[in-house]
């Protein structure tokens, strides 16, 4: 496995200074009825020589108390915590987060910045347009993103289910009519763990 992984990493981002993101991709994260995004471990800015260890760590995190309690609270067996990892070249961005949109419930995409500052107007416009487009083609969707200047990189898409009514803890209008949200990323209550 490690030899195949090293060869794949060299094809993805050649060079001794290549850096990677090793991100969780749990079956639970992709269920519209049990959105578990944010429960699992991800590692970013990982040197290529440490990717295999980071992959083991990320996969093992599915057996930590918080994901197990979250699944149990929803009546899901531990097998529902099947874990894979996404490995991609690391992109150092100015901001990152998620955007979600359910056109049947919301007027505009909800944007959460989990790291960094404000998005440029061009990046914000791309994010809103992409979120609307994906939701129009696939139904309610959530996108993970990272922005560097005006460039948007989309990392992952998963189903999204807005709650009614939305449990806002913070909302602020952005210039283009999207709303910034905080604390409502996962519409289902988080377990105490």
Secondary structure as the mmCIF struct_conf table of DSSP 4:
data_model
#
loop_
_struct_conf.conf_type_id
_struct_conf.id
_struct_conf.beg_label_comp_id
_struct_conf.beg_label_asym_id
_struct_conf.beg_label_seq_id
_struct_conf.end_label_comp_id
_struct_conf.end_label_asym_id
_struct_conf.end_label_seq_id
HELX_RH_AL_P HELX_RH_AL_P1 UNK A 2 UNK A 12
BEND BEND1 UNK A 13 UNK A 13
BEND BEND2 UNK A 15 UNK A 15
TURN_TY1_P TURN_TY1_P1 UNK A 16 UNK A 17
STRN STRN1 UNK A 19 UNK A 26
HELX_RH_3T_P HELX_RH_3T_P1 UNK A 27 UNK A 30
TURN_TY1_P TURN_TY1_P2 UNK A 32 UNK A 33
BEND BEND3 UNK A 34 UNK A 34
TURN_TY1_P TURN_TY1_P3 UNK A 37 UNK A 38
BEND BEND4 UNK A 39 UNK A 40
STRN STRN2 UNK A 43 UNK A 47
HELX_RH_3T_P HELX_RH_3T_P2 UNK A 48 UNK A 50
HELX_RH_AL_P HELX_RH_AL_P2 UNK A 51 UNK A 60
HELX_RH_3T_P HELX_RH_3T_P3 UNK A 61 UNK A 63
BEND BEND5 UNK A 64 UNK A 64
HELX_RH_AL_P HELX_RH_AL_P3 UNK A 65 UNK A 73
TURN_TY1_P TURN_TY1_P4 UNK A 74 UNK A 75
HELX_RH_3T_P HELX_RH_3T_P4 UNK A 78 UNK A 81
STRN STRN3 UNK A 83 UNK A 89
BEND BEND6 UNK A 94 UNK A 94
STRN STRN4 UNK A 95 UNK A 101
TURN_TY1_P TURN_TY1_P5 UNK A 103 UNK A 105
BEND BEND7 UNK A 107 UNK A 108
STRN STRN5 UNK A 110 UNK A 116
BEND BEND8 UNK A 117 UNK A 117
HELX_LH_PP_P HELX_LH_PP_P1 UNK A 118 UNK A 120
HELX_RH_AL_P HELX_RH_AL_P4 UNK A 121 UNK A 138
BEND BEND9 UNK A 139 UNK A 140
STRN STRN6 UNK A 141 UNK A 148
TURN_TY1_P TURN_TY1_P6 UNK A 149 UNK A 150
STRN STRN7 UNK A 151 UNK A 159
BEND BEND10 UNK A 164 UNK A 165
BEND BEND11 UNK A 169 UNK A 169
STRN STRN8 UNK A 171 UNK A 173
TURN_TY1_P TURN_TY1_P7 UNK A 175 UNK A 176
BEND BEND12 UNK A 177 UNK A 177
STRN STRN9 UNK A 179 UNK A 181
BEND BEND13 UNK A 182 UNK A 183
BEND BEND14 UNK A 185 UNK A 188
HELX_LH_PP_P HELX_LH_PP_P2 UNK A 189 UNK A 191
#
